[in-house]
Amino acid sequence: MYKFCSKCGHKTTLDARFCSKCGLKLEDIVFSYEDPVDYTEESDAGSQSTAELHTESFPADGIDKISSSCRLYNVEVTTSDTKEILISWEKTESWRLDPQINGNTLNLKEHNRLGMHNIHDFFHNSGHNVIKIELPKSKKFDLNLENETGQITLTDIEVLNQAELRSTIGRIKVNNLKAPEALLVSTGTGSIRTSGLNVGQNVRLTSQIGKIIAEDVKTTTFVANNTSGRCSLSDITASQQVTVTGGVGELLLDRITSDKMDIKMNASGNINCQNLYSNSSISIYNSVGNITCGIRDDAVNYTTHCHSDQGQNNYPEISGSGNKHLNVRTSLGSVDIFFTGSKEKKES
């Protein structure tokens, strides 16, 4: 029986009070493991993985929703010609996945000894750390996936109604997703990257600290909220509303089409917009920073209000008498507005 330091993994005797390698007080956190092999970093090179690949299948009939709750492992969701739901993961001595069917929901919950992976797993796993969810193409499911530190990846998915993805510090990637209702994606300090979205009602992307990248999106309302970091959006088409909010960082928008747009930087950073097209109104506000705004339309179609409290302004404060409205304002920074002509005129 040995005692392992939770900080560096060094093996000590059971009666040791302090780690002889890093000095951590071992009475605070103790990992005990009965094994004659030395699991120090020096012997790691010759060790073999103890992770064991495990796969379970579940009938698709009667299941309408897939839900996961994980701390450390990555989650990957794909589709194939399989007739059943296939779940595969690597089982270790301190970690396991517990799939259960509750009503019409398949729940996947991660369980860890002492609330985390032990030292044995850190030194003796394959490094894949992935839960793979393979769904049949013949049936659609709602998705509710959550983890803390791992990555969530969706590829070529058509959901039943909506997908909700949440991570504390992990990355979230969504490629080619179709949903009749909504896609809701949120992360604390991780990043979000989406492409090829076709969502009937609402797309909402939220990151506290981390970048948001979204391209090729078709929906009714699109919302991106980034407290700190870069938000880069391109080829977004929303039939009703586009709302983009930033705190500290940069907002980059290109080829955005919507009935109404509301773009706002609340703290400090630059807003750079190109090829915006609106059916009725565009509102852009920046607290501290510059605004560059390119409108894919004719100036005669707009009534424009443009103002900078302290900075240069390339456009009159009030101009035009069109039925569309453009309101651009910054408290501290410059404003640069330009119209590139209507889409119809460009194509002709």
Secondary structure as GFF3:
##gff-version 3
##sequence-region A 1 348
A	DSSP	beta_strand	2	4	.	.	.	ID=ss1
A	DSSP	beta_strand	11	12	.	.	.	ID=ss2
A	DSSP	beta_strand	31	33	.	.	.	ID=ss3
A	DSSP	three_ten_helix	41	46	.	.	.	ID=ss4
A	DSSP	beta_strand	52	59	.	.	.	ID=ss5
A	DSSP	beta_strand	65	70	.	.	.	ID=ss6
A	DSSP	beta_strand	74	80	.	.	.	ID=ss7
A	DSSP	beta_strand	84	91	.	.	.	ID=ss8
A	DSSP	beta_strand	95	102	.	.	.	ID=ss9
A	DSSP	beta_strand	105	112	.	.	.	ID=ss10
A	DSSP	three_ten_helix	113	115	.	.	.	ID=ss11
A	DSSP	alpha_helix	119	123	.	.	.	ID=ss12
A	DSSP	beta_strand	130	136	.	.	.	ID=ss13
A	DSSP	beta_strand	142	147	.	.	.	ID=ss14
A	DSSP	beta_strand	152	158	.	.	.	ID=ss15
A	DSSP	beta_strand	162	167	.	.	.	ID=ss16
A	DSSP	beta_strand	172	179	.	.	.	ID=ss17
A	DSSP	beta_strand	182	187	.	.	.	ID=ss18
A	DSSP	beta_strand	192	199	.	.	.	ID=ss19
A	DSSP	beta_strand	202	209	.	.	.	ID=ss20
A	DSSP	beta_strand	212	288	.	.	.	ID=ss21
A	DSSP	beta_strand	291	295	.	.	.	ID=ss22
A	DSSP	three_ten_helix	299	301	.	.	.	ID=ss23
A	DSSP	beta_strand	302	310	.	.	.	ID=ss24
A	DSSP	beta_strand	318	319	.	.	.	ID=ss25
A	DSSP	beta_strand	324	332	.	.	.	ID=ss26
A	DSSP	beta_strand	335	339	.	.	.	ID=ss27
A	DSSP	alpha_helix	343	347	.	.	.	ID=ss28
###
